[in-house]
Amino acid sequence: MKKKVVVMIPTYNERENIIPLIQEILKLNHHYEFQVLIVDDNSPDGTGLIVQEAFAHDPRVKSLIRLKRRGRGAAGIDGFKAAVNLQPDFVIEMDGDFSHQPQEIPKLLKATEKADIVIGSRFVKDGKDSERNLLRRLITWLVRFYIRRSFKIPVKDVSSGFRCFHRQALEKLDLDDLISIGPSIVLEILYKAHLLGLKMTEVPITFRDRAQGKTKLNLAILLETLAMSLIIKDRLGNFPTPSPEKS
């Protein structure tokens, strides 16, 4: 019996990318049953509606259009909850702009044999961060340096949004207890997973800058994310960590 995988994709103004992205995911055939869940923040360009119309007769594709509490983090939380309710074996989170390549999904799934959470990483051997300008690379390096130094998470690509979770790992995270509305959701989940003692591993991916549409990253979002990181650390600072296992 094939294991079930839900690919959860938060979207905002991705009409140029989303249909071909979904089509590529559904073409994957690696002994898994794939479903795609689009979680759209009521995009002005109609991304969510376009998905509903294009896949109206395909039960493998679902579209959740959010009208309240909009933001990358809030969408991610709602998306994970909806994905878990579908009772899959695994949930994959990825961007909707082709910066994360569907053909690398089987690599993440393979690594779930040895970890609760698998991270698609630009910064392990054979990983690449390609086609991005020097400023974006510098920002990524600075955020990565700060988070790794401050949070001491044993992961090299701490800001990667391309991840695969065992469903049980997501259930342990207590999704109702997450507070991030914006992009800091990536860090909050990673840090909480670390504090819970969930096993994480990284596999190399090639990150490509978007070819269609506009990036959502700007200085305001970066500063908001850094500010939220302080709140997350303070809030989870006294979070109970697992006791060492006795041999």
Secondary structure, DSSP 8 states (H G I E B T S, - for coil): --EEEEEEEEESS-TTTHHHHHHHHHH--SSEEEEEEEEE---TT-HHHHHHHHTTT-TTEEEEE--SS-SHHHHHHHHHHHHHHT--SEEEE--SSSSS-GGGHHHHHHHTTS-SEEEEESSSTT-EEES--HHHHHHHHHHHHHHHHHH--S-S-TT---EEEEHHHHHHT-GGG----STTHHHHHHHHHHHHT--EEEEE-EEE--SSS-----HHHHHHHHHHHHHHHHHHTT---------
